[in-house]
Amino acid sequence: MKSQNNNQVQLTGQLKWVERVASVMDDKFRVPGTNFSFGLDPIMNLIPFAGDISGFVVSAALLYVMAKNGVSRKVLILMSINICVDAMIGAIPLIGQLSDFYFKSNTRNIQLLKEHYKEGKHTGDGNGIIVILLLILLVFISVTIYASYIAFRWLFNHV
C-alpha cells in the first residue's frame, strides 16, 4: 500500500513537470488583450529544420516520460498521433509555421493524460486505433499510386 502511494506521488510530480514543459512549448506567452497564446514551439520553428526537429524531440521526450510511468498503450498511440500530425504539418513551409500557433500537440497530449489519470479514459491496448491508421495509410498509398499512374500516363501521352 505504501509503495502504491509513493508511486502516485511520483507520478503526480512527473505529470506536473510534463505539464510545465508542454506549457512552455505551446502556450507560455499571451498576446495582451486577447486569449491568444503561444509558446516556444512556433518561435523555434522559424529556424528551418532545426526548429522542427527540436520541437519533435521535446514532444518525444515527454512521450517517453509518460511511457516510462505506465500510461496506457492507447494514450501513447493517441499522443504519438498528435506528435506526428504536428511534425508533418510543421514540415510544410509557411503553413507549418502558422499551424504551430493553433495545433498544439503538447497541450493536446496533456489533456489526454489528464483524462486518462483523473477520469479513467483512454484505457486499453489501442489496437483499434492502429487498425484504423493502417487502413487510412493503405487508402492514402493507393490513391497516391493511382494519381501517379494517371499523371505519368497523361505526361507520356502528351510528350
N, C-alpha and C positions, 0 to 999 in steps of 0.2 A: 504494500500500500504506500509506503514511504517513497519508494523509487518511482512509483507512478506519479506522485505529487511533484517530485523533483523534475521528472520528465516534462510534466505540464508547465512548470515554471520556466524551464529552459526553453521550451517550445514557444511560450508566450514572449520571452525575451528576444528570441531569434525572429519571431514574427514581427515584433516591433522594429527590429533592425532592418528587416527586409522592407517593411512599410516606409521607413525613413529614406532608404536608398531609392525606392520607387518614387517617392515624392520629389526628391531632388532631381531625378531624371525626367519626371513628367509634369509636375505642377508646382514647383518651388516658387516661381515668380508670378506675380499677378499684375495685369495691366491696370493702373489706377482708374477707378471709376467704372470698372467693368467686372464681370465674373470670369473673364478670360484669363486662364493661367497657362503657363508653360514651364518647362524645366530645362535641364542641360542637354537633353537628347536632341531637340531641334537646333540648338546652338552648335553642338558638336557636329551635326550633320551638314553644316555649312562647309566643313572641311571635306573635300571629296574623298571617298573611300575610307579614310581613317575614321571619320565621324560615324559612318555606318557600322564599321567593324567594332568600334569602341562601345557603341550603344548595344549592339548584339552581344558582345562579351559580358557586359554588365547584366543584361537580361538573362543570359545563360547562367551566369554565376548565381543569380537569385533563384533560378530554377533548380540548380544543383543543391543549394542550401535547403530548399524545401523538400527535394527528393531524399536528401540525407536524413531529414527529420520526419519521415514517414507519412507524407501526404499521399493520398490515394493515386493510383495509376491514372485514373480518369482525369483528375485535376492536372496531373503532369502533362497529359496529352492535350488538354484544353489550353494550358499555359503555353505549351510548345507551339500550338497553332497560332496563338496570339503573337508570339515572338516571330514566327516565320512570316506571317502576314505583314507584320511591321517591317521586317527586313526586306521582303520582296517589294512592297510598295515604296519603301525608303530608297531602294536602288534605282528607281526611276527618276531621272534628273528633273528638277523643279517640282514635279508632283510629289516626289518623295519628301522633299524639304517641307512642303506645305502640309502634307499628311501627318508629319510628326507633331504638328501643333494640335491635331484633332484625334488621331488614332494613338492612344496612349496605352501601349501593351502592358507596361509595368503596372499601371493603375488598374487595368482590367484584371491582371493576374492577382493583385492584392484583393480585389473584390471576390475572385474565385476562392482565394484562401480563406477569407472571412466567411463566405457562405459554407465552405467545407468544415471549418473548425467550429464556428459558432452556431450554424443552422443544420449541420449534418448533411448538406447537399453534396452532390458530385462524388458519391462513393461508388466503388465498383472498379472493374478492370478496364473499362473503356474500349472493349473490343468492337462494339457497335460503331463507335466514332472512327476507329481505324478502318472498318469495312466501308463506311460512307466515304472517307477520304480516298481510299483506294479506287472506289467506283468513280468518284469525281476526277481523279487523276487519269483513270483509263479513258473516260469520256474526253477529257482535255487533250490527251495524247492522240486519240483517234481523230478528233476534229482538226488538230494541228497537222497530222499526216495527210488527211483528206484535203485540207486547204492548200497544203504544199503541193500535193499532186495536181490539183486544179491550176494553181499558179504556174507550175512548171509546164504543164500541158499547154496552157494559153501562151506562155512565153515561147516555147519551141514551135508552136504553130504560127506565130507571128514573126519569126526571125527569118 
